[in-house]
Amino acid sequence: MGGGYTHSHPDLCNIDSDNDLDFFVGSSSHYVDYYENTGTATDPEFVFGANNWESVCCFPNNSHTNPDFWDLDDDGDKDLLIGAGYVRYYQNVGTQNDPDFTGFSDTLFEASGNWVFGTHVALVDLDDDDDGDLICGEYQGHLQFYRNIGTPDSFSFYLEDANWIGVNVGDNADPTFCDLDNDSDFDLFIGDENGSIWYFLNDGDSITYNFIYQTDHFANIDVGDHASPEFADIDGDGDYDLFVGSEDTGPFYYENIGTPFTPNFSPVIENYLTIDLGYWQTRSQIVDINGDEAPDLIAATTDHLFYFENSGTGGNPHFILTAEAWQGIYQPAIKPYFVDIDADGDYDLFCGEGVIPGPPSVALYINRGTPQEPDFVLHDPNYITNEDFFVNTSPGLTDIDADGDYDMFISDGGGNFFYYQNIGDLLSPNFTCVDSQWQGIQFLYPRDGWRGFDFVDIDDDQDYDLFIESHVDYNLCFYRNTGTPQNANMVLEIDVLFPDISLEPCPTFVDIDLDGDEDLFCGETGGGIFFFRNVTGQNEVGPKRPDTPFPKLDFSIGPNPANPITWISFTLPSP
């Protein structure tokens, strides 16, 4: 998906015939994500187009999609093969400028009528006859060669060698081809399960190949696990750069700072398309943690915090990873929430945790530093305890009764939504449990577990509305507050806010572009962060519309922040 990626498999292709390369990523989501290049061939800018792109997917019993494009029917547009155990074929029934993969798809069969097997696929013209031959990488580490014995406009794959060139990389062979030394033939590269890339130089020619083993640690690259290489000249300088997918994140980007004849790959960034913290649910919050009026990003996964400093401005953010295990704060399955709980002008921190069998607690860290230089000190590891908390706690604070202090809400792993009213005051909080199923909101389907949530006055009526992980799907739902600032009345208005997106979200709201409305950041299970820009009452360049008190809320596609975060769109109806 366009958040974080697990088992990422990159592929680049000029899918819309605009002379630049677009980006596709297969993953464990069953589907393929699409990023449109709205820049140029020399200065790319990838904007998230869709996850579940064109509804292309692998088979239901397979999870890791591995896409590769080729014009298999010689009609001038790119068709698609997806490796996922069995290989699936999608014909492009659209055009070079307007692709359409919804017309025909089927399991791929070879010439004798048997299924084509391939966990990973690579199409390449190995015999210079103008059609694409198929190399399939297998889970067991070897390659299968299916020669295309058809024609450029009518493919027919024949299994010529089930153990092609006798290579075995151990497990999960992921092949790709590139003329790396500019000698007019294709060299072979194979990603392996250990995160390395095997390199075989083609000592033959464009008609008769001869692959000679060179190394099993090409360019000393190690992406952790399940390397998935893809070469492309992404900066238009005449040589091939390298993208490598991995098991936990990706894709990694390596720039070729050498020449077309003598490549030299230099690592640039670990997550080229998204912020990706690995295969754990991400809880993020946007707060100005260093007092420079440019909100920063604090993201949590597993047991610690990642600090992304905003080196841009309040209206034009640029998030840079500055510290992992920030402030030395550790909590198992940490769920952080920043708020100035002691009214001293800086952010303090509440942390939920995950404990099996539990019960878990909510810890409180007090900021003993300054707004410019925070210093978080553990005040109480069991600040909020409850024997009814189950496995996980996730806190959030808001003044739900408009009495001038923060109240606390906690979701847990048992589907409960606890409300703790602050019966103290702004300077001396005192939380008492009022309800374990506040407003009747509970989460029991499709699986038990805590839910990410955030309160925000999204309709500008001076009371707090609620966005919370949906109880009917992997999504967000929206509760509108139809009560008053003093007496909330939450009414479920939208069950599934993003019908075309599958995610397990942890939302947080902030006016990141300083246009007067709240934008949405949303952590998710794959370790990534989705970004939704709120363009309510305005067009892409125009001012906010003043003619209605509650204009339609429209979270729409926009330009990415410099450290890229996925942009998607959704629409929330007017009340």
LUMVO-41968 format. One line per field, with one value per residue (C-alpha): residue in one letter; x, y, z. Coordinates in nm, 4 decimals, padded with zeros to 6 digits, always signed. Layout:
residues N
code	[a:...]
X	[X:...]
Y	[Y:...]
Z	[Z:...]
This chain:
residues 575
code	[m:g:g:g:y:t:h:s:h:p:d:l:c:n:i:d:s:d:n:d:l:d:f:f:v:g:s:s:s:h:y:v:d:y:y:e:n:t:g:t:a:t:d:p:e:f:v:f:g:a:n:n:w:e:s:v:c:c:f:p:n:n:s:h:t:n:p:d:f:w:d:l:d:d:d:g:d:k:d:l:l:i:g:a:g:y:v:r:y:y:q:n:v:g:t:q:n:d:p:d:f:t:g:f:s:d:t:l:f:e:a:s:g:n:w:v:f:g:t:h:v:a:l:v:d:l:d:d:d:d:d:g:d:l:i:c:g:e:y:q:g:h:l:q:f:y:r:n:i:g:t:p:d:s:f:s:f:y:l:e:d:a:n:w:i:g:v:n:v:g:d:n:a:d:p:t:f:c:d:l:d:n:d:s:d:f:d:l:f:i:g:d:e:n:g:s:i:w:y:f:l:n:d:g:d:s:i:t:y:n:f:i:y:q:t:d:h:f:a:n:i:d:v:g:d:h:a:s:p:e:f:a:d:i:d:g:d:g:d:y:d:l:f:v:g:s:e:d:t:g:p:f:y:y:e:n:i:g:t:p:f:t:p:n:f:s:p:v:i:e:n:y:l:t:i:d:l:g:y:w:q:t:r:s:q:i:v:d:i:n:g:d:e:a:p:d:l:i:a:a:t:t:d:h:l:f:y:f:e:n:s:g:t:g:g:n:p:h:f:i:l:t:a:e:a:w:q:g:i:y:q:p:a:i:k:p:y:f:v:d:i:d:a:d:g:d:y:d:l:f:c:g:e:g:v:i:p:g:p:p:s:v:a:l:y:i:n:r:g:t:p:q:e:p:d:f:v:l:h:d:p:n:y:i:t:n:e:d:f:f:v:n:t:s:p:g:l:t:d:i:d:a:d:g:d:y:d:m:f:i:s:d:g:g:g:n:f:f:y:y:q:n:i:g:d:l:l:s:p:n:f:t:c:v:d:s:q:w:q:g:i:q:f:l:y:p:r:d:g:w:r:g:f:d:f:v:d:i:d:d:d:q:d:y:d:l:f:i:e:s:h:v:d:y:n:l:c:f:y:r:n:t:g:t:p:q:n:a:n:m:v:l:e:i:d:v:l:f:p:d:i:s:l:e:p:c:p:t:f:v:d:i:d:l:d:g:d:e:d:l:f:c:g:e:t:g:g:g:i:f:f:f:r:n:v:t:g:q:n:e:v:g:p:k:r:p:d:t:p:f:p:k:l:d:f:s:i:g:p:n:p:a:n:p:i:t:w:i:s:f:t:l:p:s:p]
X	[+00.0000:+00.0902:+00.1781:+00.4407:+00.5453:+00.6058:+00.7822:+00.8094:+00.8729:+00.9391:+00.8875:+00.9169:+00.7334:+00.6206:+00.2584:+00.1009:+00.3386:+00.4500:+00.8239:+00.8946:+00.8919:+00.6042:+00.6495:+00.4707:+00.5156:+00.3945:+00.3799:+00.2152:-00.1126:-00.2120:-00.2328:-00.0087:+00.0372:+00.0837:+00.2757:+00.2412:+00.5484:+00.4249:+00.7782:+01.0074:+01.2456:+01.5363:+01.3598:+01.0926:+00.8175:+00.6078:+00.2532:+00.0481:-00.2089:-00.3760:-00.3309:-00.5227:-00.4365:-00.6698:-00.7778:-00.4838:-00.3816:-00.2325:-00.4400:-00.6286:-00.4048:-00.0885:+00.0194:+00.3326:+00.2658:+00.5658:+00.4745:+00.6557:+00.5399:+00.5886:+00.3963:+00.2951:+00.0529:+00.2513:-00.0277:+00.1895:+00.0892:+00.2268:+00.0644:+00.1317:+00.2457:+00.2275:+00.4327:+00.2827:+00.3412:+00.1259:+00.1800:-00.1167:-00.1581:-00.3348:-00.3928:-00.3948:-00.7116:-00.6581:-00.4064:-00.0512:-00.1843:-00.4779:-00.4113:-00.6976:-00.6303:-00.9914:-01.0783:-00.8954:-00.6940:-00.6185:-00.3763:-00.0789:-00.0363:+00.2652:+00.2516:+00.1772:-00.1188:+00.0450:+00.0425:+00.3397:+00.4949:+00.6813:+00.7084:+00.8996:+00.8908:+01.1167:+01.0438:+01.3422:+01.4214:+01.7074:+01.7320:+01.6820:+01.3645:+01.1577:+00.9391:+00.9630:+01.0962:+01.0053:+01.2383:+01.0638:+01.2361:+01.1235:+01.0804:+01.3401:+01.6073:+01.6371:+01.5202:+01.2895:+01.3259:+01.0134:+01.1159:+00.8619:+00.8124:+00.5297:+00.5512:+00.5671:+00.1884:+00.0941:+00.3042:+00.3493:+00.5750:+00.7528:+00.9269:+01.2736:+01.4685:+01.3314:+01.6747:+01.8057:+02.1860:+02.2119:+02.1934:+02.0469:+02.0585:+01.9252:+01.5650:+01.3335:+01.5157:+01.4024:+01.5558:+01.5907:+01.7957:+01.9948:+02.2656:+02.4861:+02.8116:+02.6554:+02.7692:+02.4252:+02.3320:+02.1450:+02.3229:+02.1448:+02.0798:+01.9013:+01.7830:+01.7918:+01.6184:+01.9129:+01.8840:+02.1767:+02.1956:+02.3731:+02.5384:+02.5990:+02.7822:+02.6572:+02.9760:+02.7787:+02.5867:+02.2284:+02.1421:+02.3457:+02.3699:+02.6436:+02.5989:+02.9140:+02.8892:+03.0595:+02.9425:+02.6618:+02.7012:+02.6632:+02.7713:+02.7832:+02.4086:+02.2232:+01.8569:+01.7972:+01.5759:+01.4133:+01.6003:+01.3974:+01.6137:+01.4946:+01.7150:+01.5996:+01.7558:+01.5482:+01.7436:+01.7898:+02.1703:+02.2207:+02.3089:+02.1010:+02.0126:+01.8922:+01.5857:+01.5705:+01.2595:+01.2865:+01.0841:+01.0242:+01.0545:+01.1391:+01.2201:+01.5810:+01.7309:+02.0909:+02.2065:+02.4556:+02.7277:+02.9485:+02.9072:+02.7059:+03.0195:+03.1484:+02.8634:+02.9090:+02.6045:+02.5761:+02.2995:+02.0645:+01.7573:+01.6107:+01.2468:+01.2253:+00.8483:+00.7175:+00.8035:+00.8199:+00.9123:+00.8763:+00.6033:+00.4417:+00.1416:+00.2524:+00.1050:+00.2108:+00.1496:+00.2370:+00.3558:+00.5961:+00.8321:+01.1232:+00.9341:+01.0275:+00.6654:+00.7155:+00.5312:+00.7444:+00.6513:+00.6858:+00.6129:+00.6025:+00.6419:+00.7314:+00.8694:+01.0280:+00.9833:+01.1155:+01.1680:+01.1295:+01.2297:+01.0526:+01.3371:+01.0875:+00.8245:+00.4796:+00.3173:+00.5761:+00.6995:+01.0104:+01.0444:+01.3899:+01.4552:+01.6670:+01.6571:+01.5459:+01.4781:+01.4204:+01.4728:+01.5472:+01.1742:+01.0739:+00.7351:+00.6238:+00.3920:+00.4137:+00.1196:+00.2196:+00.0055:+00.1596:-00.0239:+00.0700:-00.0864:+00.0673:+00.0079:+00.3743:+00.3993:+00.5669:+00.4462:+00.4282:+00.3773:+00.1296:+00.2242:-00.0028:+00.1518:+00.0951:+00.1326:+00.0294:-00.1718:-00.1884:-00.3487:-00.1457:-00.1166:-00.0741:+00.2578:+00.3217:+00.6432:+00.6802:+00.8842:+01.1465:+01.3134:+01.1861:+00.9618:+01.2820:+01.4802:+01.2486:+01.3668:+01.1139:+01.1396:+00.9282:+00.6901:+00.4789:+00.4874:+00.1378:-00.0254:-00.3564:-00.4339:-00.7468:-00.7966:-01.0314:-00.7625:-00.6912:-00.3551:-00.3199:-00.3863:-00.3984:-00.4597:-00.5908:-00.6795:-00.9260:-01.1499:-01.4709:-01.6834:-01.5535:-01.4485:-01.0989:-00.8962:-00.8030:-01.0096:-00.8697:-00.9940:-00.8321:-00.9012:-00.7820:-00.7403:-01.0800:-01.2766:-01.3439:-01.3425:-01.2786:-01.3639:-01.1713:-01.3114:-01.0684:-01.2273:-00.9223:-00.8224:-00.5766:-00.2865:-00.3713:-00.5374:-00.7279:-00.8675:-01.1560:-01.3097:-01.6678:-01.7407:-01.5750:-01.7827:-01.8202:-02.1189:-02.1666:-01.8657:-01.7008:-01.4846:-01.5448:-01.5242:-01.3368:-01.1019:-01.0638:-00.8044:-00.7331:-00.8237:-00.6464:-00.8564:-00.8404:-01.0805:-01.0990:-01.3531:-01.3721:-01.6916:-01.5930:-01.8995:-01.6965:-01.7323:-01.5134:-01.5945:-01.4350:-01.2371:-01.1676:-01.0689:-01.3765:-01.5454:-01.6595:-01.3506:-00.9815:-01.0540:-01.1583:-01.5115:-01.6479:-01.8665:-02.0139:-02.0784:-02.4420:-02.4459:-02.2801:-01.9268:-02.0373:-02.2431:-02.1151:-02.3481:-02.1533:-02.3492:-02.1903:-02.2112:-01.9674:-01.8760:-01.5975:-01.4326:-01.1951:-01.3850:-01.1012:-00.8235:-00.7384:-00.5546:-00.5502:-00.5248:-00.4079:-00.5217:-00.3895:-00.5000:-00.3026:-00.3260:+00.0016:-00.0369:-00.1709:-00.4826:-00.7243:-00.8476:-00.7265:-00.5281:-00.5006:-00.1963:-00.2675:-00.0279:-00.1036:-00.0023:+00.2680:+00.4775:+00.3908:+00.2048:-00.0716:-00.1241:-00.4592:-00.4688:-00.7887:-00.8941:-01.2394:-01.4172:-01.1337:-00.9971:-00.6330:-00.5284:-00.8304:-00.9258:-01.1412:-01.5063:-01.6929:-02.0489:-02.1595:-02.0965:-02.0251:-01.8864:-01.8233:-01.4999:-01.2667:-00.9335:-00.7585:-00.4370:-00.1609:+00.2178:+00.4223:+00.6264:+00.9934:+01.0422:+00.7632:+00.4371:+00.1525:-00.1266:-00.4765:-00.8239:-01.1603:-01.4784:-01.6866:-02.0482:-02.1927:-02.4267]
Y	[+00.0000:+00.3784:+00.3790:+00.1343:-00.1672:-00.5270:-00.7362:-00.4399:-00.5151:-00.2010:-00.1670:+00.1445:+00.1972:+00.4893:+00.3835:+00.7043:+00.7768:+01.1165:+01.0506:+00.9891:+00.6815:+00.6103:+00.3977:+00.0757:-00.1235:-00.4749:-00.5903:-00.8292:-00.6390:-00.8625:-00.5478:-00.3010:+00.0629:+00.3319:+00.6605:+00.8980:+01.0929:+01.4514:+01.5779:+01.5096:+01.2418:+01.4271:+01.5636:+01.3142:+01.3930:+01.0949:+01.1622:+00.8777:+00.7694:+00.4639:+00.1554:-00.1416:+00.0199:-00.0885:-00.3713:-00.5806:-00.8351:-01.1756:-01.4757:-01.4835:-01.7515:-01.5582:-01.2357:-01.0938:-00.9236:-00.8924:-00.6874:-00.6547:-00.4692:-00.5583:-00.5000:-00.8642:-00.8093:-00.5476:-00.2885:-00.0062:-00.0168:-00.2055:-00.5263:-00.6735:-00.9989:-01.0543:-01.3202:-01.4674:-01.8414:-01.8776:-01.6035:-01.3870:-01.2001:-00.8661:-00.7358:-00.3592:-00.2908:+00.0847:+00.2977:+00.4238:+00.7397:+00.5917:+00.2363:+00.0063:-00.3323:-00.4142:-00.5929:-00.9242:-01.1180:-01.4838:-01.7351:-01.7593:-02.0949:-02.2181:-02.3712:-02.7256:-02.6060:-02.6096:-02.3229:-02.0892:-02.0923:-01.7884:-01.6167:-01.3338:-01.2484:-01.0683:-01.0136:-00.9669:-01.0315:-01.2787:-01.3924:-01.0605:-01.1722:-00.8714:-01.0516:-01.0850:-01.4059:-01.4855:-01.5650:-01.6758:-01.6649:-01.9333:-01.9546:-02.2347:-02.0016:-02.1167:-01.9708:-02.1090:-02.0024:-01.9737:-01.8908:-01.6950:-01.9159:-01.6993:-01.3663:-01.0049:-00.9760:-01.3259:-01.4589:-01.8275:-01.9266:-02.2623:-02.4016:-02.4564:-02.4953:-02.5498:-02.4849:-02.2137:-02.1634:-02.3842:-02.0936:-02.1159:-01.8135:-01.9983:-01.8805:-01.6308:-01.5642:-01.2259:-01.1673:-00.8538:-00.7611:-00.4525:-00.3683:-00.2403:-00.2154:-00.0658:-00.3488:-00.4041:-00.7205:-00.7802:-00.8688:-01.0636:-00.9610:-01.1721:-01.0531:-01.3136:-01.3761:-01.2387:-00.8916:-00.9162:-00.9101:-01.1661:-01.0338:-01.2351:-01.0614:-01.1479:-01.2462:-01.3362:-01.1021:-00.9902:-01.3187:-01.5794:-01.5111:-01.6398:-01.5415:-01.5502:-01.5274:-01.2184:-01.1738:-01.2514:-00.9098:-00.6677:-00.3132:-00.4343:-00.3822:-00.5302:-00.4318:-00.6728:-00.9403:-01.0264:-00.7990:-00.7085:-00.5116:-00.2876:-00.0689:+00.2560:+00.5802:+00.7884:+01.1127:+01.1060:+01.1182:+00.8207:+00.5541:+00.3146:+00.3861:+00.1130:+00.0608:-00.2340:-00.3542:-00.5361:-00.7337:-00.4569:-00.1271:+00.0123:+00.0644:+00.1667:+00.4069:+00.3916:+00.6611:+00.5686:+00.8315:+00.6483:+00.6237:+00.4060:+00.1895:+00.1931:+00.2147:+00.3257:+00.2984:+00.5340:+00.4921:+00.7900:+00.7017:+00.3924:+00.4749:+00.6449:+00.6876:+00.6943:+00.7186:+00.3539:+00.2345:-00.1378:-00.3938:-00.2512:-00.0304:+00.3317:+00.5894:+00.9388:+01.2865:+01.6272:+01.8707:+02.1633:+01.9815:+02.2274:+02.5559:+02.6859:+02.7234:+02.4430:+02.1293:+01.8159:+01.4518:+01.2025:+00.8460:+00.5347:+00.1708:-00.1386:+00.0087:+00.3457:+00.6821:+00.8229:+01.1992:+01.3652:+01.7297:+01.9789:+02.1591:+02.3483:+02.5905:+02.5782:+02.5959:+02.4035:+02.1065:+01.9026:+01.6116:+01.4659:+01.1661:+01.3137:+01.0527:+00.6951:+00.5821:+00.9533:+01.0764:+00.7195:+00.6569:+00.2912:+00.1310:-00.2071:-00.1522:+00.2223:+00.4518:+00.8152:+01.1255:+01.4710:+01.7409:+02.0187:+01.8556:+02.0905:+02.4192:+02.5228:+02.5938:+02.2749:+01.9311:+01.6414:+01.2821:+01.0049:+00.6580:+00.3589:+00.0147:-00.3446:-00.6149:-00.9802:-01.0843:-00.7450:-00.5375:-00.2608:+00.0948:+00.4486:+00.6105:+00.9829:+01.1595:+01.5199:+01.7624:+01.9047:+02.0936:+02.3898:+02.4322:+02.4621:+02.1804:+01.9147:+01.6723:+01.4004:+01.2385:+00.9404:+01.0740:+00.7627:+00.4367:+00.3529:+00.6948:+00.5472:+00.1890:-00.0187:-00.3911:-00.3904:-00.2762:-00.5659:-00.6206:-00.2685:+00.0895:+00.3856:+00.7305:+01.0528:+01.3784:+01.6571:+01.8969:+01.7095:+01.8946:+02.2486:+02.3125:+02.4325:+02.1187:+01.8002:+01.4831:+01.1444:+00.8641:+00.5202:+00.2401:-00.1091:-00.4547:-00.5679:-00.3326:-00.0857:+00.2936:+00.4352:+00.7924:+00.9531:+01.2909:+01.5444:+01.6530:+01.8612:+02.1699:+02.2880:+02.3041:+02.0008:+01.7266:+01.4486:+01.1770:+00.9592:+00.6790:+00.7599:+00.5045:+00.1998:+00.2159:+00.5885:+00.6827:+00.3117:+00.3107:-00.0316:-00.2325:-00.6022:-00.6665:-00.7752:-00.8512:-00.7507:-00.4848:-00.1275:+00.1402:+00.4546:+00.7689:+01.1469:+01.4254:+01.7369:+02.0108:+01.9170:+02.1120:+02.4293:+02.4292:+02.4660:+02.1057:+01.8025:+01.5355:+01.1915:+00.9961:+00.6399:+00.3136:+00.1555:-00.1406:-00.2874:-00.2670:-00.1839:+00.1850:+00.5052:+00.5953:+00.9396:+01.0367:+01.3862:+01.5601:+01.6719:+01.7835:+02.0870:+02.1705:+02.0811:+01.7700:+01.5620:+01.3423:+01.1311:+01.0063:+00.7623:+00.9344:+00.7415:+00.3786:+00.3496:+00.6772:+00.5378:+00.2666:+00.2112:+00.1881:-00.0847:+00.0339:+00.0006:+00.3690:+00.5789:+00.9322:+01.2702:+01.6135:+01.9333:+02.2333:+02.1445:+02.3884:+02.6816:+02.7282:+02.7357:+02.3750:+02.0504:+01.8046:+01.4361:+01.2175:+00.8508:+00.5812:+00.2242:-00.1372:-00.1497:+00.1050:+00.3908:+00.7186:+00.8361:+01.2095:+01.3603:+01.7302:+01.9125:+02.1476:+02.2154:+02.4997:+02.5768:+02.4702:+02.3854:+02.7517:+02.9487:+03.0837:+02.9131:+02.9494:+03.1650:+03.1205:+02.8240:+02.7678:+02.3955:+02.3462:+01.9981:+01.8581:+01.7518:+01.5841:+01.5817:+01.5043:+01.7617:+01.7962:+01.5769:+01.7100:+01.6791:+01.3660:+01.1962:+01.1027:+00.9476:+01.1807:+01.0399:+01.1896:+01.1510:+01.3519:+01.4008:+01.5107:+01.8255:+01.7829]
Z	[+00.0000:-00.0125:+00.3486:+00.4651:+00.2620:+00.3551:+00.0902:-00.1473:-00.5150:-00.7255:-01.0987:-01.3139:-01.6402:-01.8569:-01.8277:-01.9607:-02.2508:-02.1174:-02.1522:-01.7851:-01.5627:-01.3265:-01.0146:-00.9200:-00.5995:-00.5335:-00.1735:+00.0704:+00.0265:-00.2713:-00.4881:-00.6711:-00.5695:-00.8343:-00.8117:-01.1060:-01.2093:-01.2326:-01.2792:-01.5735:-01.6964:-01.5327:-01.2231:-01.1096:-00.8607:-00.7611:-00.6448:-00.5046:-00.7609:-00.6117:-00.4059:-00.5417:-00.8766:-01.1568:-00.9209:-01.0418:-00.7799:-00.7228:-00.6299:-00.2987:-00.1501:-00.2368:-00.0763:-00.2371:-00.5693:-00.8008:-01.1124:-01.4464:-01.7592:-02.1265:-02.4481:-02.4929:-02.7825:-02.9769:-02.9665:-02.8362:-02.4691:-02.1707:-02.0453:-01.7026:-01.5439:-01.1683:-00.9971:-00.6809:-00.6959:-01.0049:-01.2631:-01.3582:-01.6880:-01.7299:-02.0814:-02.1264:-02.3240:-02.3065:-02.4924:-02.4521:-02.2866:-02.0973:-01.9714:-01.8780:-01.7167:-01.6344:-01.9581:-01.9430:-01.6868:-01.6399:-01.4981:-01.7316:-01.9040:-02.0978:-02.4442:-02.3233:-02.1125:-01.7711:-01.5270:-01.5338:-01.1871:-01.0621:-00.7256:-00.8959:-01.2663:-01.5129:-01.8816:-02.1140:-02.4807:-02.4359:-02.7994:-02.9786:-03.1597:-03.0478:-02.7967:-02.4206:-02.2714:-01.9113:-01.6228:-01.3042:-00.9680:-00.7278:-00.3514:-00.3422:-00.4863:-00.8475:-01.1807:-01.4506:-01.8142:-02.0284:-02.3831:-02.5846:-02.8908:-03.0152:-03.1928:-03.0735:-03.1065:-02.9834:-02.6970:-02.6181:-02.3310:-02.3354:-02.0259:-02.1674:-01.8437:-01.4920:-01.3368:-01.5638:-01.5752:-01.2661:-01.0225:-00.6733:-00.4425:-00.1380:-00.1116:-00.2808:-00.6068:-00.7450:-01.0917:-01.3015:-01.6095:-01.7046:-01.9567:-01.6790:-01.8773:-02.1924:-02.4224:-02.5818:-02.3940:-02.0702:-01.7473:-01.4741:-01.1129:-00.8517:-00.5120:-00.2363:+00.0962:+00.2950:+00.1425:-00.1008:-00.4822:-00.7008:-01.0200:-01.3387:-01.6245:-01.9726:-02.1563:-02.4678:-02.6926:-02.7596:-02.9369:-02.7489:-02.3778:-02.1460:-01.7834:-01.5693:-01.1895:-01.0467:-00.6871:-00.4461:-00.2742:-00.5628:-00.4659:-00.1025:-00.0879:+00.2078:+00.2576:+00.5432:+00.3907:+00.0571:-00.1819:-00.4920:-00.7399:-01.0240:-01.2475:-01.4105:-01.5266:-01.2880:-01.3283:-01.7069:-01.6995:-01.9282:-01.6718:-01.4653:-01.1036:-00.8690:-00.6515:-00.4118:-00.2316:+00.0990:+00.3517:+00.6056:+00.4158:+00.0812:-00.1799:-00.1125:-00.3678:-00.4926:-00.7338:-01.0050:-00.9675:-01.2167:-01.5927:-01.8350:-01.8735:-01.5160:-01.2651:-00.9052:-00.6819:-00.3877:-00.1252:-00.1104:+00.0937:+00.2566:+00.1790:-00.1573:-00.1740:+00.1816:+00.5462:+00.6424:+00.9905:+00.9293:+00.9741:+01.2885:+01.3348:+01.3394:+01.5767:+01.4730:+01.6055:+01.4645:+01.7325:+01.7405:+01.9741:+01.9383:+01.9534:+01.6075:+01.4863:+01.2339:+01.3529:+01.3715:+01.3286:+01.6129:+01.5060:+01.7208:+01.6330:+01.8374:+02.1624:+02.0806:+01.9087:+01.5807:+01.5603:+01.2205:+01.2506:+01.0259:+00.8542:+00.6418:+00.7632:+00.9150:+00.5737:+00.3734:+00.5807:+00.5142:+00.7554:+00.8151:+01.0394:+01.3178:+01.5930:+01.6459:+02.0043:+02.0667:+02.4238:+02.5317:+02.5774:+02.5688:+02.6271:+02.4894:+02.1880:+02.2558:+02.1732:+02.2452:+02.2897:+02.3426:+02.5368:+02.7792:+03.0844:+03.3451:+03.1575:+03.1620:+02.7893:+02.6678:+02.5621:+02.8068:+02.6983:+02.7780:+02.6571:+02.6169:+02.6110:+02.5126:+02.7775:+02.7556:+02.9449:+03.1155:+03.2384:+03.0695:+03.2011:+03.0684:+03.1603:+03.2024:+03.1026:+03.2195:+03.0093:+03.2463:+02.9646:+02.7644:+02.4578:+02.2510:+02.4172:+02.5592:+02.8239:+02.9005:+03.2426:+03.3460:+03.6106:+03.6652:+03.4666:+03.5959:+03.5857:+03.4697:+03.5702:+03.5374:+03.5940:+03.2961:+03.0495:+02.8144:+02.6378:+02.4877:+02.5902:+02.3517:+02.5090:+02.3597:+02.5338:+02.4586:+02.6510:+02.5731:+02.8321:+02.7633:+03.1233:+03.0361:+03.1085:+02.9261:+02.9635:+02.8657:+02.6397:+02.6193:+02.3748:+02.4649:+02.3184:+02.4399:+02.2179:+02.5003:+02.4819:+02.8309:+02.9271:+03.2131:+03.3129:+03.4523:+03.7808:+03.8629:+03.6708:+03.4068:+03.6528:+03.8666:+03.6601:+03.8335:+03.6075:+03.7160:+03.5086:+03.4073:+03.1354:+02.9795:+02.6630:+02.6061:+02.3906:+02.3188:+02.0852:+02.0747:+01.8388:+01.8092:+01.4348:+01.2306:+01.5198:+01.8818:+01.9489:+02.0418:+01.7920:+01.6852:+01.7250:+01.7390:+01.8310:+01.6125:+01.5437:+01.1772:+01.0984:+01.2879:+01.5172:+01.8403:+01.9580:+01.9031:+01.6440:+01.6421:+01.3845:+01.4936:+01.3360:+01.1844:+01.3542:+01.0223:+00.8044:+00.7995:+00.7720:+00.9492:+01.0526:+01.1393:+01.4324:+01.4158:+01.7468:+01.7234:+02.0859:+02.2401:+02.3553:+02.7098:+02.6300:+02.3418:+02.1383:+01.8909:+01.5904:+01.3468:+01.0096:+00.7901:+00.8562:+00.5994:+00.5140:+00.2489:+00.0593:-00.1876:+00.0705:+00.3175:+00.6267:+01.0049:+01.0863:+01.3784:+01.2864:+01.3949:+01.2735:+01.2192:+00.9857:+00.8155:+00.5244:+00.7318:+00.5197:+00.8121:+00.8131:+00.9659:+00.7539:+00.8368:+00.8974:+00.9480:+01.0663:+00.9611:+01.0087:+00.7420:+00.9314:+00.6974:+00.7242:+00.4933:+00.4399:+00.3430:+00.2605:+00.3497:+00.0690:+00.2103:+00.0373:-00.1993:-00.5326:-00.5890:-00.5972:-00.4774:-00.1357:+00.1221:+00.0356:+00.2912:+00.1701:+00.3854:+00.7577:+00.7094:+00.3581:+00.2256:+00.3628:+00.0870:+00.1595:-00.1736:-00.3597:-00.3326:-00.3747:-00.1443:+00.1448:+00.0645:+00.2721:+00.0867:+00.2520:+00.0606:-00.0584:-00.1118:-00.1374:+00.0280:+00.0654:+00.3776:+00.3151:+00.4648:+00.7637]
